[in-house]
Amino acid sequence: GHLQHVEVVVVYLGRTTRTKYCEGDLQNVCSLLQQLGTYDDLLEKLVRKGLKSFPESPVFHCLASEQEIKKGPYASNLSKAKKHAETALRLAESSTNPQDLVLAAELKRRLLVLDDMAGMMPALPPFGGSRSGPGLDILDMIKGMMGSLNSTEEDAEEKYSFDDENDFFFGEPRGRR
């Protein structure tokens, strides 16, 4: 039922990589693929298309930053991720779109986390390289520290509370499965 329909839609979207999109439509497609989470190659293609077609859009620079981080500690280029995040922040702050202004606040927090990560990377132990392998996945760590792109101020305050039982660093220990 639902999963088959999602697969049909994603296959269709895969055939649209050369289609000329409106900015909002391409943002919506990327958002859908990001939420589905298992179509990273297609998402990466469409984000590159968004950067090329809409270089003044902070959303595509933000997505490019996230895609770079998602590659993991050994394959990602944190300076490239930071450059995209800084560009997204500059574009979002100069935008008149209210959604971009909300994005700017989130990007400021993300840049702080990227700076912290850049300082921590040499000291971090190796992570599990794949999403299914043992160990801590870098993307899970980043999501735990930053939250999702669509989070609100109240969500952020709740996520960054240190007295939460499910706090990223002090929650239930994660062992091999």
ZAMI-926630 format. One record per residue: residue in three letters; x, y, z of N, C-alpha, C in turn. Coordinates in steps of 0.05 Angstrom, whole numbers, plus 5000, padded with zeros to 4 digits. Layout:
<rs>
ALAXYZXYZXYZ
...
</rs>
This chain:
<rs>
GLY501649775000500050005000501750255000
HIS502150365024503450625027506350615018
LEU507850405026510650385019511050354988
GLN509250204976509350174947508850444933
HIS506950594943506350854932508751044935
VAL509951044958512351204963514551134943
GLU514950874939517050784920516450874892
VAL513950864884513150954857513751254854
VAL513051414875513551704874516551754872
VAL518151614888521051654888522251584861
VAL521251364849522251284822521551504802
TYR519151614804518351834787520152074791
LEU520652144816522452374822525252324812
GLY526152084812528752014801528952074771
ARG526652064757526652124729526352424723
THR526152584744525752874741528253034746
THR530552904748533053044756533853244734
ARG532853214710533553404688531253594682
THR529153574698526753744694527354014706
LYS526254224694526554494704524454534726
TYR525454574751523654604774523354904781
CYS521154964793520855224807522255184834
GLU523255404846524755384871523155244893
GLY520755334897519055214918518554924914
ASP518054844889517554564883519954384889
LEU522354484881524754334886525354314916
GLN524754534931525054524960523254314972
ASN520754304963518854104973519653824967
VAL520753774943521653504936524053424954
CYS525853614958528153554975527353505004
SER525353655013524253615040523053335043
LEU521553255023520352985023522552775024
LEU524552795007526652595006528252595033
GLN528552835044530052845070528452705092
GLN525752745092524152615112524052315108
LEU524152215083524151925078526751805087
GLY528951955083531551875094533051655081
THR531951515062533351285050534151335021
TYR533851575011534351634983536451854981
ASP538751814994540852014996542052094969
ASP542351894951543551954925541852144909
LEU539252084908537352264894537252534907
LEU537152544933537052794948539552954941
GLU541852834941544352974935544253094907
LYS543252944888543053044860541253284859
LEU538953274873537053494872538053734887
VAL539553694908540753914923542854054905
ARG544453904891546354024872544854174850
LYS542754064841541054204821539954464832
GLY539054454857538054694871540254914874
LEU542654824881544955014884545555144857
LYS545454984836546055094809543855274799
SER541355184802539055334791538355574809
PHE538655554835537855764854540155824873
PRO542355934864544655984881544156184904
GLU542056344902541356534922539356424943
SER538756174942536956054961538455944985
PRO537856035009539255935032538555645038
VAL536155555030535255285036537155075023
PHE537855124998539554924984542454924995
HIS543355155004546055155017545955015044
CYS543755045058543354905084543254605079
LEU541754525059541554235052544254125043
ALA545754285028548354195019550254155043
SER549954325063551554305087550854045102
GLU548253995104547253745117548153495102
GLN548053505076548853275060551853215064
GLU553453425065556353395069556853265097
ILE555553355117555853245144554952955145
LYS552852895131551652635131553552415120
LYS555652505106557552305095559152165116
GLY559152275140560552145162563252275168
PRO564552185190566952325199569352285181
TYR569452075165571852025149571452115120
ALA568952145111568452225083567552515081
SER566552625103565552905101567753105102
ASN567153335090569053555090567653775107
LEU568453805132567153995150567554275141
SER569754345128570154615119568154685096
LYS567654485079565654525058562854555070
ALA562254385090559654405103559354675117
LYS561454765130561355025143561055255123
LYS562355235100562155435080559355465069
HIS558055235064555255235056553455345077
ALA553955275102552255385124552655685127
GLU555155785125555656065126554256215103
THR554356105079553056225056550056235061
ALA548956005071546055995076545256205097
LEU546956235118546356435138546356715127
ARG548356785111548557045099546157095081
LEU545356905065543056935047540456955063
ALA540156795084537756795100537457055115
GLU539557165125539457415140538757655122
SER539457635096538857855078536257815064
SER534857595069532357535056529957675070
THR527857715055525457825067523357605072
ASN523957365064522257135068522257065098
PRO519957055112519956985140521056705146
GLN520656515128521756255133524856255132
ASP525956425116528856445115529956575140
LEU528456755152529256875177529256675200
VAL527356495200527256275220529656085215
LEU530156035190532455865183535155995192
ALA535256255191537756395200538356335229
ALA536256345246536656285274537755995278
GLU536555815263537455535265540355505255
LEU540955645233543655625222545755735241
LYS545155935256547056045276547855825296
ARG545755675305546355455324547955235310
ARG547255175286548754965272551655035267
LEU552155295261554955375257556555345283
LEU555355405305556655365331557355065335
VAL555454895328555954605331558154515311
LEU558154615287560254545267562954635277
ASP563054875289565654965301566554775323
ASP564654695340565354505362566254245350
MET564854145330565553885318568353905305
ALA568954125292571554155279573754145300
GLY573254255324575154245345575353975358
MET573153815358573153555371574053335353
MET573853365327574353135308576952985314
PRO579253115318581552955323581352785349
ALA579752875368579652735394577452515394
LEU575752515374573552315374574552035367
PRO573551835380574151565372572751495346
PRO573651285332572351205307569451145311
PHE567751215292564951155293564350915276
GLY561950805280561150595262560750715234
GLY561950605214562050725188559350715173
SER557750515178555250505164552950545184
ARG550650605173548250645190547450385203
SER548050165192547249915204549449785221
GLY551849895220554049775235553949855264
PRO555749735280555849805309557050085313
GLY556750185336557950435343556050675339
LEU557050905345555551155342555651255314
ASP553451325302553451435276553751745278
ILE555451865262555952155263553352305258
LEU551752215240549252365234547352355259
ASP547252135273545552125297546652315318
MET549252335320550552515339549752805332
ILE550052875307549453145298546453215302
LYS544753025294541853065298541253105327
GLY542552955344542152985373542953255383
MET545053365371545953625380544453855367
MET543553825342542354045328539354025324
GLY538253795322535453775316534953785286
SER532353785279531653775250531454055239
LEU531454075213531254325199528654465204
ASN526554325209523854435212523154485242
SER525054475260524354515288523854805295
THR522254845316521555115325523255185349
GLU522955435358524455525381523755365406
GLU521155295410520455135434521654865432
ASP521554745408522754475404525754485411
ALA527054705402529954725407530554745437
GLU528954905451529354925480528954655494
GLU526954505484526454245496528754045490
LYS529754055465531853875456534453925470
TYR535054175477537654245488537654245518
SER535454155530535254145559537053915569
PHE538753965590540553765600539253585621
ASP536853655630535553485650533753275637
ASP533753255611532053065597533152785600
GLU531452595605532352315608533652205583
ASN532752295560533752195535535852375523
ASP537252515539539352695530541352525514
PHE542452635493544152495474546552375489
PHE547952525505550352435517549952265542
PHE547752315556547352185582545051995583
GLY543851935560541551755558542351465561
GLU540551295553541051005554543550935538
PRO545250765549547750685534546950525509
ARG548350575488547850435463550050215459
GLY549249975459551149755455550749625428
ARG552149415424551749265399549049135399
ARG547949125376545249005374545348715366
</rs>
